[in-house]
């Protein structure tokens, strides 16, 4: 597993950057378009970014694990389910905190971050070459 990570380190890092550049661009555009909605846009973008990073790392953890073949075979579904359950858990906990509130748009931003990351990973041209080379 460590060999595969070392071999694909540049690929993983480039995919990480490809995910974050559009998010930063989205943040700048949303602040320029409507400065009054700056806090709302920043909050939703932070949810998008956090769950994008979470889903990225969970996907590759499931890709490079070799003990449970079922998790490796269905890593996309398990990534989405795990990340959504984490997001739902956070929102449920916020129901009982006095200074926090639950918002359905937070879950939508979480889901968009997860799906965006899965889409980028699945449609990467380098991924196809890596899958053929390692037989994953």
CNS distance restraints for C-alpha pairs under 8 A (distance, minus, plus):
assign (resid   1 and name CA) (resid   5 and name CA) 6.39 0.50 0.50
assign (resid   1 and name CA) (resid  64 and name CA) 5.83 0.50 0.50
assign (resid   1 and name CA) (resid  65 and name CA) 7.05 0.50 0.50
assign (resid   1 and name CA) (resid  66 and name CA) 7.93 0.50 0.50
assign (resid   2 and name CA) (resid   6 and name CA) 6.16 0.50 0.50
assign (resid   3 and name CA) (resid   7 and name CA) 6.04 0.50 0.50
assign (resid   4 and name CA) (resid   8 and name CA) 6.07 0.50 0.50
assign (resid   4 and name CA) (resid  64 and name CA) 7.57 0.50 0.50
assign (resid   5 and name CA) (resid   9 and name CA) 5.67 0.50 0.50
assign (resid   5 and name CA) (resid  64 and name CA) 7.95 0.50 0.50
assign (resid   8 and name CA) (resid  12 and name CA) 6.17 0.50 0.50
assign (resid   9 and name CA) (resid  13 and name CA) 6.14 0.50 0.50
assign (resid  10 and name CA) (resid  14 and name CA) 6.06 0.50 0.50
assign (resid  11 and name CA) (resid  15 and name CA) 6.17 0.50 0.50
assign (resid  11 and name CA) (resid 126 and name CA) 7.65 0.50 0.50
assign (resid  12 and name CA) (resid  16 and name CA) 6.19 0.50 0.50
assign (resid  13 and name CA) (resid  17 and name CA) 6.39 0.50 0.50
assign (resid  14 and name CA) (resid  18 and name CA) 6.15 0.50 0.50
assign (resid  15 and name CA) (resid  19 and name CA) 6.31 0.50 0.50
assign (resid  15 and name CA) (resid 120 and name CA) 7.94 0.50 0.50
assign (resid  15 and name CA) (resid 121 and name CA) 7.50 0.50 0.50
assign (resid  16 and name CA) (resid  20 and name CA) 6.56 0.50 0.50
assign (resid  16 and name CA) (resid  53 and name CA) 7.93 0.50 0.50
assign (resid  16 and name CA) (resid  56 and name CA) 7.87 0.50 0.50
assign (resid  17 and name CA) (resid  21 and name CA) 6.19 0.50 0.50
assign (resid  18 and name CA) (resid  22 and name CA) 7.25 0.50 0.50
assign (resid  19 and name CA) (resid  23 and name CA) 7.03 0.50 0.50
assign (resid  19 and name CA) (resid  52 and name CA) 7.73 0.50 0.50
assign (resid  19 and name CA) (resid 117 and name CA) 6.79 0.50 0.50
assign (resid  19 and name CA) (resid 120 and name CA) 7.52 0.50 0.50
assign (resid  20 and name CA) (resid  24 and name CA) 6.31 0.50 0.50
assign (resid  20 and name CA) (resid  49 and name CA) 7.51 0.50 0.50
assign (resid  21 and name CA) (resid  25 and name CA) 6.25 0.50 0.50
assign (resid  22 and name CA) (resid  26 and name CA) 6.03 0.50 0.50
assign (resid  23 and name CA) (resid  27 and name CA) 6.22 0.50 0.50
assign (resid  23 and name CA) (resid  45 and name CA) 7.20 0.50 0.50
assign (resid  23 and name CA) (resid  49 and name CA) 7.01 0.50 0.50
assign (resid  24 and name CA) (resid  28 and name CA) 6.35 0.50 0.50
assign (resid  25 and name CA) (resid  29 and name CA) 6.17 0.50 0.50
assign (resid  26 and name CA) (resid  30 and name CA) 6.04 0.50 0.50
assign (resid  27 and name CA) (resid  31 and name CA) 6.26 0.50 0.50
assign (resid  27 and name CA) (resid  41 and name CA) 7.13 0.50 0.50
assign (resid  27 and name CA) (resid  42 and name CA) 6.81 0.50 0.50
assign (resid  27 and name CA) (resid  45 and name CA) 6.74 0.50 0.50
assign (resid  28 and name CA) (resid  32 and name CA) 6.19 0.50 0.50
assign (resid  29 and name CA) (resid  33 and name CA) 6.11 0.50 0.50
assign (resid  30 and name CA) (resid  34 and name CA) 6.35 0.50 0.50
assign (resid  30 and name CA) (resid  35 and name CA) 7.85 0.50 0.50
assign (resid  30 and name CA) (resid  38 and name CA) 7.34 0.50 0.50
assign (resid  30 and name CA) (resid  41 and name CA) 6.53 0.50 0.50
assign (resid  31 and name CA) (resid  35 and name CA) 5.21 0.50 0.50
assign (resid  31 and name CA) (resid  37 and name CA) 7.38 0.50 0.50
assign (resid  31 and name CA) (resid  38 and name CA) 5.47 0.50 0.50
assign (resid  31 and name CA) (resid  41 and name CA) 7.38 0.50 0.50
assign (resid  34 and name CA) (resid  38 and name CA) 6.95 0.50 0.50
assign (resid  37 and name CA) (resid  41 and name CA) 6.09 0.50 0.50
assign (resid  38 and name CA) (resid  42 and name CA) 6.00 0.50 0.50
assign (resid  39 and name CA) (resid  43 and name CA) 6.06 0.50 0.50
assign (resid  40 and name CA) (resid  44 and name CA) 6.27 0.50 0.50
assign (resid  41 and name CA) (resid  45 and name CA) 5.95 0.50 0.50
assign (resid  42 and name CA) (resid  46 and name CA) 6.05 0.50 0.50
assign (resid  43 and name CA) (resid  47 and name CA) 6.39 0.50 0.50
assign (resid  44 and name CA) (resid  48 and name CA) 6.14 0.50 0.50
assign (resid  44 and name CA) (resid 105 and name CA) 7.48 0.50 0.50
assign (resid  44 and name CA) (resid 106 and name CA) 6.24 0.50 0.50
assign (resid  44 and name CA) (resid 109 and name CA) 5.76 0.50 0.50
assign (resid  45 and name CA) (resid  49 and name CA) 6.02 0.50 0.50
assign (resid  45 and name CA) (resid 109 and name CA) 7.28 0.50 0.50
assign (resid  46 and name CA) (resid  50 and name CA) 5.99 0.50 0.50
assign (resid  47 and name CA) (resid  51 and name CA) 6.15 0.50 0.50
assign (resid  47 and name CA) (resid 106 and name CA) 6.56 0.50 0.50
assign (resid  47 and name CA) (resid 109 and name CA) 5.87 0.50 0.50
assign (resid  47 and name CA) (resid 110 and name CA) 5.60 0.50 0.50
assign (resid  47 and name CA) (resid 113 and name CA) 7.59 0.50 0.50
assign (resid  48 and name CA) (resid  52 and name CA) 5.91 0.50 0.50
assign (resid  48 and name CA) (resid 109 and name CA) 5.10 0.50 0.50
assign (resid  48 and name CA) (resid 110 and name CA) 5.25 0.50 0.50
assign (resid  48 and name CA) (resid 111 and name CA) 7.79 0.50 0.50
assign (resid  48 and name CA) (resid 112 and name CA) 6.55 0.50 0.50
assign (resid  48 and name CA) (resid 113 and name CA) 4.39 0.50 0.50
assign (resid  48 and name CA) (resid 114 and name CA) 7.71 0.50 0.50
assign (resid  49 and name CA) (resid  53 and name CA) 6.20 0.50 0.50
assign (resid  49 and name CA) (resid 113 and name CA) 6.39 0.50 0.50
assign (resid  50 and name CA) (resid  54 and name CA) 6.17 0.50 0.50
assign (resid  50 and name CA) (resid 110 and name CA) 7.91 0.50 0.50
assign (resid  50 and name CA) (resid 113 and name CA) 7.78 0.50 0.50
assign (resid  51 and name CA) (resid  55 and name CA) 5.90 0.50 0.50
assign (resid  51 and name CA) (resid  83 and name CA) 7.04 0.50 0.50
assign (resid  51 and name CA) (resid 110 and name CA) 5.55 0.50 0.50
assign (resid  51 and name CA) (resid 111 and name CA) 7.80 0.50 0.50
assign (resid  51 and name CA) (resid 113 and name CA) 5.50 0.50 0.50
assign (resid  51 and name CA) (resid 114 and name CA) 5.84 0.50 0.50
assign (resid  52 and name CA) (resid  56 and name CA) 6.10 0.50 0.50
assign (resid  52 and name CA) (resid 110 and name CA) 7.70 0.50 0.50
assign (resid  52 and name CA) (resid 113 and name CA) 4.48 0.50 0.50
assign (resid  52 and name CA) (resid 114 and name CA) 5.13 0.50 0.50
assign (resid  52 and name CA) (resid 116 and name CA) 7.27 0.50 0.50
assign (resid  52 and name CA) (resid 117 and name CA) 5.64 0.50 0.50
assign (resid  53 and name CA) (resid  57 and name CA) 6.31 0.50 0.50
assign (resid  53 and name CA) (resid 117 and name CA) 7.96 0.50 0.50
assign (resid  54 and name CA) (resid  58 and name CA) 6.11 0.50 0.50
assign (resid  54 and name CA) (resid  83 and name CA) 7.11 0.50 0.50
assign (resid  55 and name CA) (resid  59 and name CA) 5.91 0.50 0.50
assign (resid  55 and name CA) (resid  79 and name CA) 6.08 0.50 0.50
assign (resid  55 and name CA) (resid  80 and name CA) 7.25 0.50 0.50
assign (resid  55 and name CA) (resid  83 and name CA) 6.31 0.50 0.50
assign (resid  55 and name CA) (resid 114 and name CA) 5.65 0.50 0.50
assign (resid  55 and name CA) (resid 117 and name CA) 6.88 0.50 0.50
assign (resid  55 and name CA) (resid 118 and name CA) 7.57 0.50 0.50
assign (resid  56 and name CA) (resid  60 and name CA) 6.51 0.50 0.50
assign (resid  56 and name CA) (resid 114 and name CA) 7.99 0.50 0.50
assign (resid  56 and name CA) (resid 117 and name CA) 6.28 0.50 0.50
assign (resid  56 and name CA) (resid 118 and name CA) 7.43 0.50 0.50
assign (resid  57 and name CA) (resid  61 and name CA) 6.03 0.50 0.50
assign (resid  58 and name CA) (resid  62 and name CA) 6.19 0.50 0.50
assign (resid  58 and name CA) (resid  79 and name CA) 6.07 0.50 0.50
assign (resid  59 and name CA) (resid  63 and name CA) 6.16 0.50 0.50
assign (resid  59 and name CA) (resid  75 and name CA) 6.21 0.50 0.50
assign (resid  59 and name CA) (resid  76 and name CA) 6.73 0.50 0.50
assign (resid  59 and name CA) (resid  79 and name CA) 5.73 0.50 0.50
assign (resid  60 and name CA) (resid  64 and name CA) 6.18 0.50 0.50
assign (resid  61 and name CA) (resid  65 and name CA) 6.23 0.50 0.50
assign (resid  62 and name CA) (resid  71 and name CA) 6.35 0.50 0.50
assign (resid  62 and name CA) (resid  72 and name CA) 5.49 0.50 0.50
assign (resid  62 and name CA) (resid  75 and name CA) 5.80 0.50 0.50
assign (resid  63 and name CA) (resid  72 and name CA) 5.50 0.50 0.50
assign (resid  63 and name CA) (resid  75 and name CA) 6.80 0.50 0.50
assign (resid  64 and name CA) (resid  72 and name CA) 7.73 0.50 0.50
assign (resid  65 and name CA) (resid  72 and name CA) 6.95 0.50 0.50
assign (resid  66 and name CA) (resid  72 and name CA) 7.43 0.50 0.50
assign (resid  68 and name CA) (resid  72 and name CA) 6.76 0.50 0.50
assign (resid  69 and name CA) (resid  73 and name CA) 6.11 0.50 0.50
assign (resid  70 and name CA) (resid  74 and name CA) 6.19 0.50 0.50
assign (resid  71 and name CA) (resid  75 and name CA) 5.42 0.50 0.50
assign (resid  71 and name CA) (resid  78 and name CA) 7.06 0.50 0.50
assign (resid  74 and name CA) (resid  78 and name CA) 6.33 0.50 0.50
assign (resid  75 and name CA) (resid  79 and name CA) 5.86 0.50 0.50
assign (resid  76 and name CA) (resid  80 and name CA) 6.33 0.50 0.50
assign (resid  76 and name CA) (resid 118 and name CA) 7.29 0.50 0.50
assign (resid  77 and name CA) (resid  81 and name CA) 6.11 0.50 0.50
assign (resid  78 and name CA) (resid  82 and name CA) 5.83 0.50 0.50
assign (resid  79 and name CA) (resid  83 and name CA) 6.04 0.50 0.50
assign (resid  80 and name CA) (resid  84 and name CA) 6.01 0.50 0.50
assign (resid  80 and name CA) (resid 114 and name CA) 6.64 0.50 0.50
assign (resid  80 and name CA) (resid 115 and name CA) 7.73 0.50 0.50
assign (resid  81 and name CA) (resid  85 and name CA) 6.07 0.50 0.50
assign (resid  82 and name CA) (resid  86 and name CA) 6.27 0.50 0.50
assign (resid  83 and name CA) (resid  87 and name CA) 6.26 0.50 0.50
assign (resid  83 and name CA) (resid 114 and name CA) 7.37 0.50 0.50
assign (resid  84 and name CA) (resid  88 and name CA) 6.04 0.50 0.50
assign (resid  84 and name CA) (resid 107 and name CA) 7.96 0.50 0.50
assign (resid  84 and name CA) (resid 110 and name CA) 7.37 0.50 0.50
assign (resid  84 and name CA) (resid 111 and name CA) 6.92 0.50 0.50
assign (resid  85 and name CA) (resid  89 and name CA) 5.99 0.50 0.50
assign (resid  86 and name CA) (resid  90 and name CA) 6.28 0.50 0.50
assign (resid  87 and name CA) (resid  91 and name CA) 6.33 0.50 0.50
assign (resid  87 and name CA) (resid 107 and name CA) 6.61 0.50 0.50
assign (resid  87 and name CA) (resid 110 and name CA) 6.80 0.50 0.50
assign (resid  88 and name CA) (resid  92 and name CA) 6.14 0.50 0.50
assign (resid  88 and name CA) (resid 107 and name CA) 7.18 0.50 0.50
assign (resid  89 and name CA) (resid  93 and name CA) 6.19 0.50 0.50
assign (resid  90 and name CA) (resid  94 and name CA) 6.26 0.50 0.50
assign (resid  91 and name CA) (resid  95 and name CA) 6.60 0.50 0.50
assign (resid  91 and name CA) (resid 102 and name CA) 5.60 0.50 0.50
assign (resid  91 and name CA) (resid 103 and name CA) 7.61 0.50 0.50
assign (resid  91 and name CA) (resid 107 and name CA) 7.98 0.50 0.50
assign (resid  92 and name CA) (resid  96 and name CA) 7.41 0.50 0.50
assign (resid  92 and name CA) (resid 102 and name CA) 7.46 0.50 0.50
assign (resid  93 and name CA) (resid  97 and name CA) 6.80 0.50 0.50
assign (resid  94 and name CA) (resid 100 and name CA) 5.58 0.50 0.50
assign (resid  94 and name CA) (resid 101 and name CA) 5.81 0.50 0.50
assign (resid  94 and name CA) (resid 102 and name CA) 5.93 0.50 0.50
assign (resid  95 and name CA) (resid 100 and name CA) 7.16 0.50 0.50
assign (resid  95 and name CA) (resid 101 and name CA) 6.05 0.50 0.50
assign (resid  95 and name CA) (resid 102 and name CA) 5.89 0.50 0.50
assign (resid  97 and name CA) (resid 101 and name CA) 7.62 0.50 0.50
assign (resid 102 and name CA) (resid 106 and name CA) 7.87 0.50 0.50
assign (resid 103 and name CA) (resid 107 and name CA) 7.33 0.50 0.50
assign (resid 104 and name CA) (resid 108 and name CA) 6.48 0.50 0.50
assign (resid 105 and name CA) (resid 109 and name CA) 6.06 0.50 0.50
assign (resid 106 and name CA) (resid 110 and name CA) 6.13 0.50 0.50
assign (resid 107 and name CA) (resid 111 and name CA) 6.09 0.50 0.50
assign (resid 108 and name CA) (resid 112 and name CA) 6.11 0.50 0.50
assign (resid 109 and name CA) (resid 113 and name CA) 6.18 0.50 0.50
assign (resid 110 and name CA) (resid 114 and name CA) 6.29 0.50 0.50
assign (resid 111 and name CA) (resid 115 and name CA) 6.08 0.50 0.50
assign (resid 112 and name CA) (resid 116 and name CA) 5.85 0.50 0.50
assign (resid 113 and name CA) (resid 117 and name CA) 6.21 0.50 0.50
assign (resid 114 and name CA) (resid 118 and name CA) 6.27 0.50 0.50
assign (resid 115 and name CA) (resid 119 and name CA) 5.99 0.50 0.50
assign (resid 116 and name CA) (resid 120 and name CA) 6.23 0.50 0.50
assign (resid 117 and name CA) (resid 121 and name CA) 6.16 0.50 0.50
assign (resid 118 and name CA) (resid 122 and name CA) 5.98 0.50 0.50
assign (resid 119 and name CA) (resid 123 and name CA) 6.05 0.50 0.50
assign (resid 120 and name CA) (resid 124 and name CA) 6.06 0.50 0.50
assign (resid 121 and name CA) (resid 127 and name CA) 7.32 0.50 0.50
assign (resid 122 and name CA) (resid 127 and name CA) 7.32 0.50 0.50
assign (resid 123 and name CA) (resid 127 and name CA) 7.57 0.50 0.50
assign (resid 124 and name CA) (resid 128 and name CA) 7.09 0.50 0.50
assign (resid 125 and name CA) (resid 129 and name CA) 7.02 0.50 0.50
assign (resid 126 and name CA) (resid 130 and name CA) 6.24 0.50 0.50
assign (resid 127 and name CA) (resid 131 and name CA) 6.05 0.50 0.50
assign (resid 128 and name CA) (resid 132 and name CA) 6.30 0.50 0.50
assign (resid 129 and name CA) (resid 133 and name CA) 6.12 0.50 0.50
assign (resid 130 and name CA) (resid 134 and name CA) 6.08 0.50 0.50
assign (resid 130 and name CA) (resid 135 and name CA) 7.92 0.50 0.50
assign (resid 130 and name CA) (resid 136 and name CA) 7.94 0.50 0.50
assign (resid 131 and name CA) (resid 135 and name CA) 5.32 0.50 0.50
assign (resid 131 and name CA) (resid 136 and name CA) 4.97 0.50 0.50
assign (resid 132 and name CA) (resid 136 and name CA) 7.15 0.50 0.50
